[in-house]
């Protein structure tokens, strides 16, 4: 019997991930609810106090909400993978005559679709609230692609965590314990100049702040500067370190 090609197997597992959304649409709740809740809370309740007016603040807020939404969604990705592992589905996959990488990359295809849907929700809501990015469609697309790249790279870390812990609750708790502090102690909601000096130092080196800065620049039609190089190197390092470790862990568990 001919062994199926890696590309075909990857696409098959990507299709499986997409079918799971159709059968259990509750998995998309975080994609739809999270950005709406945070955008409305911070724009309508705090926009006047932080930015002077809602119209002035929404342009500052939307790129940050885009980053926060996609990063938090990567955490639920790890938890969903852990559910599959806990139910024994992945034990069956390991017995098949296929490359292990195809299983994990195929699952990541479904995650990319979720991240893209979350991006559409954030941008659409921002436009409805008056967000008019000076960079136009090219700037918005470039910003979304950059955040997607970072989210996919970070997903490899949560994949390794899910393969190691095998407990969905623990995976979700750990990812949120990392992602929410990084998100709130960043420049998503306010400028670092308003923060205490010691906290400004952390915010300046926080990778979330770098990602938000680059996304804001791209949406505004400005060059992202050193932040872009910093992020591309970070994405390369995350993938180079955690992708091989996740694949190795998947093979060892066989």
C-alpha positions as CSV (number, residue, x, y, z in Angstrom):
1,X,0.0,0.0,0.0
2,X,1.4,3.4,-1.0
3,X,2.1,5.8,1.8
4,X,0.1,9.0,1.4
5,X,2.1,12.1,0.7
6,X,2.9,14.5,3.6
7,X,1.1,17.4,1.9
8,X,-2.1,15.4,1.3
9,X,-2.1,14.2,4.9
10,X,-1.5,17.7,6.2
11,X,-4.5,19.0,4.3
12,X,-6.6,16.1,5.5
13,X,-5.9,16.9,9.1
14,X,-6.5,20.6,8.3
15,X,-9.9,19.6,7.0
16,X,-10.6,17.6,10.1
17,X,-9.8,20.7,12.2
18,X,-12.3,22.8,10.2
19,X,-15.0,20.2,10.5
20,X,-14.7,20.3,14.2
21,X,-15.7,24.0,14.1
22,X,-18.8,23.1,12.2
23,X,-19.8,20.3,14.6
24,X,-18.9,22.2,17.8
25,X,-19.3,25.9,17.0
26,X,-18.8,26.8,20.6
27,X,-15.1,26.6,19.9
28,X,-15.5,29.9,18.0
29,X,-17.0,31.7,21.0
30,X,-13.7,33.1,22.1
31,X,-13.1,34.4,18.6
32,X,-16.4,36.3,18.5
33,X,-17.0,37.3,22.1
34,X,-13.5,38.3,23.4
35,X,-12.7,41.1,20.9
36,X,-16.3,42.5,21.1
37,X,-16.3,42.6,24.9
38,X,-12.9,44.2,25.3
39,X,-13.3,46.6,22.5
40,X,-16.7,47.9,23.8
41,X,-15.6,48.1,27.4
42,X,-12.4,50.1,26.7
43,X,-13.7,52.3,23.9
44,X,-17.1,53.2,25.3
45,X,-16.3,53.2,29.0
46,X,-12.7,54.4,29.1
47,X,-12.1,56.0,25.7
48,X,-13.0,59.5,26.9
49,X,-10.8,59.2,30.0
50,X,-7.8,57.6,28.3
51,X,-7.8,59.1,24.8
52,X,-9.9,62.3,25.2
53,X,-12.7,60.9,23.1
54,X,-13.9,57.6,21.7
55,X,-13.1,58.6,18.1
56,X,-9.6,59.6,19.1
57,X,-9.0,56.4,21.2
58,X,-10.5,53.8,18.8
59,X,-7.6,54.3,16.4
60,X,-5.1,53.6,19.2
61,X,-7.1,50.7,20.6
62,X,-8.0,48.5,17.6
63,X,-4.4,47.4,16.7
64,X,-3.9,46.5,20.4
65,X,-7.2,44.5,20.6
66,X,-6.2,42.7,17.4
67,X,-2.9,41.6,19.1
68,X,-4.5,40.7,22.4
69,X,-7.3,38.7,20.8
70,X,-5.1,36.5,18.7
71,X,-2.6,35.9,21.5
72,X,-5.3,34.8,23.9
73,X,-6.8,32.6,21.2
74,X,-3.5,30.8,20.9
75,X,-4.0,29.7,24.5
76,X,-7.3,28.1,23.8
77,X,-5.6,26.4,20.8
78,X,-3.3,24.6,23.2
79,X,-6.3,23.6,25.4
80,X,-8.2,22.2,22.4
81,X,-5.2,20.1,21.4
82,X,-4.9,18.8,24.9
83,X,-8.6,17.7,24.8
84,X,-7.8,15.6,21.7
85,X,-4.8,14.1,23.4
86,X,-6.7,13.3,26.6
87,X,-9.5,11.5,24.7
88,X,-6.9,9.2,23.0
89,X,-7.4,10.5,19.4
90,X,-3.8,11.3,18.9
91,X,-2.7,7.9,20.2
92,X,-4.6,6.5,17.2
93,X,-3.0,8.9,14.8
94,X,0.5,7.8,15.9
95,X,-0.2,4.3,14.8
96,X,-0.8,5.4,11.2
97,X,1.9,5.3,8.5
98,X,2.1,9.1,8.2
99,X,4.6,11.7,9.2
100,X,4.0,13.1,12.7
101,X,4.6,16.6,11.5
102,X,1.6,16.4,9.2
103,X,-0.8,15.8,12.2
104,X,0.4,18.8,14.1
105,X,0.7,21.1,11.1
106,X,-2.7,20.1,9.9
107,X,-4.2,21.0,13.3
108,X,-2.4,24.3,13.0
109,X,-4.3,25.0,9.7
110,X,-7.5,25.1,11.7
111,X,-6.0,27.4,14.2
112,X,-4.9,29.8,11.4
113,X,-8.6,29.9,10.3
114,X,-9.7,30.8,13.8
115,X,-7.0,33.5,14.1
116,X,-8.1,34.9,10.7
117,X,-11.8,35.0,11.8
118,X,-10.8,36.8,15.0
119,X,-8.9,39.4,12.9
120,X,-12.0,40.0,10.7
121,X,-14.2,40.5,13.8
122,X,-11.8,43.0,15.4
123,X,-11.3,45.0,12.2
124,X,-15.0,45.0,11.3
125,X,-16.0,46.1,14.8
126,X,-13.4,48.8,14.7
127,X,-14.7,50.1,11.4
128,X,-18.2,50.1,12.8
129,X,-17.0,52.2,15.7
130,X,-15.3,54.8,13.5
131,X,-11.8,53.3,13.0
132,X,-10.3,54.7,9.8
133,X,-6.7,53.5,9.4
134,X,-4.6,55.8,7.3
135,X,-2.7,52.9,5.8
136,X,-5.9,51.7,4.2
137,X,-6.5,48.1,3.2
138,X,-2.8,47.3,2.5
139,X,-1.8,48.6,5.9
140,X,-4.5,46.6,7.7
141,X,-3.7,43.4,5.8
142,X,0.0,43.8,6.5
143,X,-0.7,44.3,10.2
144,X,-3.0,41.3,10.4
145,X,-0.5,39.1,8.6
146,X,2.3,40.1,11.0
147,X,0.1,39.3,14.0
148,X,-1.0,36.0,12.4
149,X,2.7,35.1,11.9
150,X,3.5,35.8,15.6
151,X,0.4,33.8,16.8
152,X,1.3,30.8,14.7
153,X,4.9,30.9,16.0
154,X,3.6,31.1,19.6
155,X,1.2,28.3,19.0
156,X,4.2,25.9,18.7
157,X,5.0,26.6,22.4
158,X,1.5,25.8,23.5
159,X,1.5,22.7,21.3
160,X,4.5,21.5,23.2
161,X,2.8,22.4,26.5
162,X,-0.3,20.4,25.6
163,X,1.7,17.4,24.5
164,X,3.6,17.5,27.8
165,X,0.8,18.1,30.3
166,X,-2.1,16.3,28.6
167,X,-4.6,18.2,30.9
168,X,-6.8,20.7,29.1
169,X,-7.5,22.7,32.3
170,X,-3.9,23.0,33.3
171,X,-2.9,24.0,29.7
172,X,-5.5,26.7,29.6
173,X,-4.7,28.0,33.0
174,X,-1.0,28.3,32.3
175,X,-1.4,29.9,28.9
176,X,-3.8,32.5,30.3
177,X,-1.5,33.1,33.3
178,X,1.2,34.1,30.8
179,X,-0.8,35.9,28.1
180,X,-3.1,38.1,30.2
181,X,-0.3,39.8,32.2
182,X,1.8,40.3,29.1
183,X,-1.3,41.9,27.4
184,X,-2.3,44.2,30.2
185,X,1.3,45.2,31.1
186,X,1.9,46.5,27.6
187,X,1.0,49.4,25.4
188,X,-2.3,47.9,24.2
189,X,-4.6,50.2,26.3
190,X,-2.5,53.2,27.2
191,X,0.9,54.8,26.4
192,X,3.8,53.6,28.6
193,X,4.5,57.3,29.5
194,X,1.6,57.2,31.9
195,X,3.1,54.2,33.8
196,X,5.5,54.1,36.7
197,X,9.2,54.1,35.6
198,X,9.9,50.5,36.6
199,X,6.8,49.3,34.7
200,X,7.7,51.4,31.7
201,X,11.0,49.4,31.5
202,X,9.1,46.1,31.3
203,X,6.5,47.4,28.9
204,X,9.3,48.7,26.5
205,X,10.9,45.2,26.2
206,X,7.6,43.3,26.3
207,X,7.2,41.5,22.9
208,X,3.5,42.2,23.0
209,X,4.3,45.9,23.0
210,X,6.6,45.5,20.1
211,X,3.9,43.6,18.2
212,X,1.3,46.3,18.9
213,X,3.7,49.1,18.0
214,X,4.4,47.4,14.6
215,X,0.7,46.8,14.0
216,X,-0.2,50.4,14.7
217,X,2.5,51.7,12.4
218,X,1.4,49.4,9.5
219,X,-2.2,50.4,10.0
220,X,-1.3,54.0,10.0
221,X,0.8,53.7,6.8
222,X,4.1,54.3,8.7
223,X,7.2,52.2,8.5
224,X,7.3,49.8,11.6
225,X,11.0,50.4,12.1
226,X,13.1,48.2,14.4
227,X,10.0,46.5,15.8
228,X,9.5,44.6,12.6
229,X,13.0,43.1,12.6
230,X,12.6,42.3,16.3
231,X,9.4,40.4,15.7
232,X,10.6,38.5,12.7
233,X,13.6,37.3,14.6
234,X,11.3,36.4,17.5
235,X,9.0,34.4,15.3
236,X,11.9,32.5,13.7
237,X,13.3,31.7,17.2
238,X,9.9,30.5,18.5
239,X,9.4,28.2,15.6
240,X,13.0,27.0,15.5
241,X,12.9,26.1,19.2
242,X,9.4,24.8,19.9
243,X,8.4,23.2,16.6
244,X,11.1,20.5,16.7
245,X,10.6,20.0,20.4
246,X,6.8,19.5,19.8
247,X,7.4,17.0,17.0
248,X,10.0,15.1,19.1
249,X,7.5,15.0,22.0
250,X,4.8,13.7,19.7
251,X,7.1,10.9,18.5
252,X,8.3,10.0,22.0
253,X,4.8,9.6,23.2
254,X,4.1,6.9,20.6
